[in-house]
Amino acid sequence: MVTYYLAQKAEIEKMCNYLPKENHLLLMLFVGDFNCVLPRNEDKIKYKKQYEMFKLWYIVGQLFFSFINIALGPSRIIEGFLQFYLVWFYCNLTLKESILTHNGSRIRTWWLIQHYLDIVLYGFLLIRNDGEFSIQFSLYIFYMSGCQILQFYYQQGSLYKLRALGRAESMEVSAEGLRVKTFADLQFLTPFFFILYIFQLCNSYTLWHLSEHATNDERWEVVLCSVLFFFISIGNMFTLFRVLVVKYQLYQQRKNKKTTLSRASNINGNKSE
């Protein structure tokens, strides 16, 4: 009875994804009352694939521009272009993710919040752009881009397997941070993302230190960027810890289940003898 109820609930939720909905605040600002629910499932999947490729290629772009700034030395022009690129990228990303969630994709609330914070953070860094934070910032973006590309391919492989097994919806998307389905993948990716989140804390400390030498007019901007880096890092670490706990518990449950089944088969084998 419970299984039937859950199946019916899932079917109703799928049907609701095709009905017109009231737009979120971001969609209201950009498209007004226009209905953003795509009419056919093929259109939803096509848009999701376009989103995935958009994200991948622009992550490669930020990897390239950050490398150029590191290789050529601190340059206000290149750094300013990189920061403008990041603001433009995350504005587009949040808009596309709003449309995806409107069409049935499940994206963690924290990643949506983080992307809004990224827009504010990179926007203020673009306004400031005084060169003191240039190399450390470029190194951070370079390392973050590498982690995102690595995570993207791991998630794509994991989602492909789960869709083939019928355990993932067609509108499931890859997301930032750790959202892997196997404990082995989690063990491999965790050190990279832990270093990334420590890097964010280092950025927060560096900017806080720079705020002590900034003018009164600029100090609040530097402090705000420092607080944003700190908040993003703490939020990411909390999410990472929660994922680790959940995945480890699931791993232990599967392990105990296999052990129980193995013992039961051995007992049955001994009885038959």
N, C-alpha and C positions, 0 to 999 in steps of 0.2 A: 504493500500500500504506500509506504513512504517513498519507495523507488518510483512508483507510478506518479506520485505527486510531484517529485523533483523533476521528472522528465517532462510533465505537463507545464511546470513552471518555466523550465528552460525553453520550451517551444513558444510559450507566450512572450517571453523576453525577446526571442528572436523576431517574432512578429512585430513587436513594438519598435524594433530597430528600423522598420520600414515605414513607420507612421511619422507624419510631420511633428516636429518638436520646437519648443521655444528656444531660440539661440542663446548661448552663453554670452556673458558680458563682452568677451573679446570678439566673438562673431558679430554681436550687435554693433560694435564700434566699427568693424571693417565692412560688413556686408548688410547691416540693417536687419530687416525682417525676412530676408531671402531664405527660403527653405534649403538647408544644407544637407538634408537626408538624401542620399543617392538612391534612385528607384530600384535598381537591379543589383543582385548580389555580385554579378560580374563587374559592375562599375565600382563597387566597394573594394573588391579585391585588386582591381587595376589601380585604384587610387592609393591603396595601401602599399603596393609595390613601388609606385612612383615616389611615395614618401620615404620608403627604405632606401632607394637609390639616391634620392635628393640628400638624405642625411649622410650616406656613405661618401659621396663625392665632395660634399662641402666639408666634411671632416678631413678628407685628404687635402683639401684646399687650405685649411687652417694649419695642418701639419706642414705644408710646403711654405707658407708665408712666415710661420714662426721659425722654421729652419733658416730661411733667408735672413731674417733679422738677427739670428744668432751668428750665422756665418759671416755676415758683412759688418757686424758690430752694431752698437746701439744707434738707431736711426729713428728720429721722431716721425719722419714721413712713413717709413715702413711699419713702425709700431702703431701709428695712428690709423693706417690702412687696415692693419690686422684687427684692431679694436673695432673699427667701423664694420669690418667684415663679420666679426663675431656678433655685434648688435643686430645686423641685418639677418644673419643666419638664425639666431635664436628667435627673432620676431617672426620669421617665416615658419620656423619649426613649431612654435607655440600655436600659430594659426592652423597649421596642418594637423597638429595633434588634437586641437579642439574639434575640427571637422571629423577626425577619425573617431574620437570618443562619442561624437554625435551619431556616428554610424555603427556603433557597437564594439569598437576596440576598447580593450581594458588596459589603461595606463595608470600606474601608481600615482596617487595624488601628490606624493612627495616629489616625483620627477617633474610634474607640471609646475609645482611651486618653485622648484629649483630653477627651471628655465625662465620663469618670470624674474627671479632674483638675479639670474645671469644677465638678463637684459639691463636691469638697473645698474649692476656692478660694472659691466663693460661700457655702459653709457657714461658713467662718471669717470672711469679710467680714460675714456676717449676725450672727455672735456679737459681733464687734468693734463695728461700726456706731457710730463716734464722730463722724461728720460731716466730718472733715478731708479725706476722700477723696471726698466725695459728688458734687460737680459733675464732676470729672474722670471718675469712674466712670460717671456717667449719660451724659456725652458719649461715652464709649467704647462703652457698650451701645447708644446711639442710632445711632452710626456703624456698629457691627458688625451691628445689625439691618437697616439699609439695605443693607449689602453682602450679607447673607444672602438678603434678598428678591430683590435683583437677580440673584444667582447662582442662586437657585431657579428663576426664570423662564427663564434661559438654559439651565440643565440640563434642565428639563422639555421645552423646545423641541428640544434636541439629542437627548434620549432618544426623543422621539416620532418624529423622523426616522429614527433608527437602528433602532427597532423596525419601522418601515414597510419598511425595507430588509433586515430580517432579520439585522442586525448587533448587536443587543442583546437580552438575555433579558427576558422579561416581568416578572421580579422585580428588575430593575435599579432602584435608587433614586437620588434626588439626594442629594448629600452636601455637607458643609461644605468650604470651600476650593475650589481649582480642580480641577474634574474635567470639563472641557469637551472636546469631541471635535474641534473645528476650531481652527486656528491663529488665525483672525480673532477668534473669541470670546475666546481666550486673551490676545491683544493688548489687547482692550478691558477685560477684567476684572483683569488683573495689577496695574495701578497702584492700584486700589481696595483690593485685598487686601494689597499691599505697605505701603500707608499704615496699614492695620489692624494689621499685624504690628509696625510701628514704634510704633504706639499702645500695643501690649502691652508693648514694651520701656520706653516712657515710664512706664507704670503701675508696672512693676517698679522703675524708678529712684525714682519718687515714694514708693512704699511703703518702699523701703530707706532713703530719707532720713527718712521719718516714724518709722522704727524707732529712729533715733538719739535721738529725743525722747520715746519711749514709756517707760512704767514697766517695771521688770524682769519683772513678771508678764505684760505684754502684748507685750513685744518679740518673743518667739519666734513669736507669731501673725502679727505684721506681717512679720517676716522670711520666714516660711513662704509668705505670700501673694505676697511679692515674688519669691521663688524659683519659685513656681508660674507666675506671669506670665512670668518669664524663660524657663522651660523650655517653656511653650506657644508663646511667640514663636519661639524657636529651632527647635522642631520644625516649626512652620508654615512658617518660611522655608526650611528644608531640603527639606520636601515641595514647596514652590513651585518651588525651584530644580530639583529632580529632574523635576517635571512640565514645566517650561520646556525642559529639555535634551531630554527624550524627544519632546515635541511638535515641537520645532524639527528634530530629526533626521528624524522622520516627514514633516514638511513639505518638507524638502530632498529626501528620497527620492522623494516624489510629484512634486516639481518636476522632478527629474532624469529621472524616468520619462516625464513628459509631453514633455520636451525630446527625449529619445531617440526616442519614438514619432513626434514631429513631424518629426525629421530623417529617420527611416526612411520615412515617408510621402512626403516630398519627393523622396528618392532613387528610390523606386518610381515616382513620377510622372514624373521625368525619364527613367527607363528606358523607360517606356511610350511616351513621345514619340519 
